[in-house]
Amino acid sequence: MNDIPEVIRTIPLNYYLYFSTALFCIGIIGVLTRRNAIIIFMCIELMLNSVNLLLTAFSSYRSDPNGQIFVFFIMAVAAAEVAVGLAIIVMIYRNVRSTDINILNKLKW
Amino acid sequence: MTGNFFYFLTFLTLFAAIGVVASKNPVYSVLFMILTFFALTGHYILLNAQFLAAVNFIVYMGAIMVLFLFVIMFLNMREDTEQHKPLLSKIAAAIAGGILFVVMIAALKDVDTQMKATAVFDSQIGMVENLGKVLFRDYLLPFELASVLFLAAMAGAVMLGKREPGEQNRF
């Protein structure tokens, strides 16, 4: 059972490139337009997932397992990042009673 | 058949991603995000990457999205509590993102992505058995370091979430 999967035969790899680019740009627009810190966090997850999908597509099309291992590590690091980030957001909410990033402008120069 | 399935999943992913960005209520954003991850899991299955499909399903849809939903309900956010950015900056952000998209498409349009050496193609690389062999043979040290990272993240989250002695007690 070593035949090429049907999606690799019928769909060009360029389609995955365009699709990942679109997903990444939607994530960027979300980061730029929203003010809720949790929504911004979720848009960063969207961008991470577009890169994950592109790495998986390259890895499957080139029949190279290393790309999928990298996707696994990206997922692990993203899970750790979400845990710490949400803890920070909850801590900020306890102190200033809001997750609006325009109130959290202490780090502006 | 698979082509139609690919187009359907792509449409579903992009639609749900736009829903994440556009919905006013944060709970709806999380639900759209779960739909996005569901469609991406379908993409992984189409690409014959079953290990990643399982990990995506369990870690992202199971753990991370529940964490997001829990925090949003915990903080009691409603759509009327979030102030919105002025319309001008929203339009500027959308234009900036769209221009980035156009530039990326223009740069990637002529990329040559032809596969070479299809004779040695192995369609089973995404299975759990093969990826496990690679993970525990070539990438053992990064795998162990990831566990240390998780320990540090867990300790950090507990420490950040702990209530300080002088902090206000009402929620």
Interface residues (C-beta under 8 A of the other chain):
Chain A: M1 N2 D3 I4 P5 E6 V7 I8 T10 I11 P12 L13 N14 Y15 L17 Y18 F19 T21 A22 L23 F24 C25 I26 G27 I28 I29 G30 L32 T33 R34 R35 N36 I38 I39 F41 M42 C43 E45 L46 N49 N52 L53 T56 A57 S59 S60 Y61 R62 S63 D64 P65 N66 Q68 I69 V71 F72 F73 M75 A76 V77 A78 A79 A80 E81 V82 A83 V84 L86 A87 I88 I89 V90 M91 Y93 R94 N95 S98 T99 D100 N102
Chain B: M1 T2 G3 F6 T10 T13 L14 A17 I18 V20 V21 P26 S29 V30 M33 T36 F37 L40 H43 Y44 L46 L47 N48 A49 F51 L52 V55 N56 V59 Y60 A63 I64 L67 F68 V71 I72 F74 L75 M77 T81 E82 Q83 H84 K85 S89 K90 A93 A94 A96 G97 G98 L100 F101 M104 I105 L108 V111 T113 M115 T118 V120 F121 D122 S123 Q124 I125 G126 N130 L131 V134 L135 D138 Y139 P142 A146 L149 F150 A152 A153 M154 G156 A157 L160 G161 R163 E167 Q168 F171
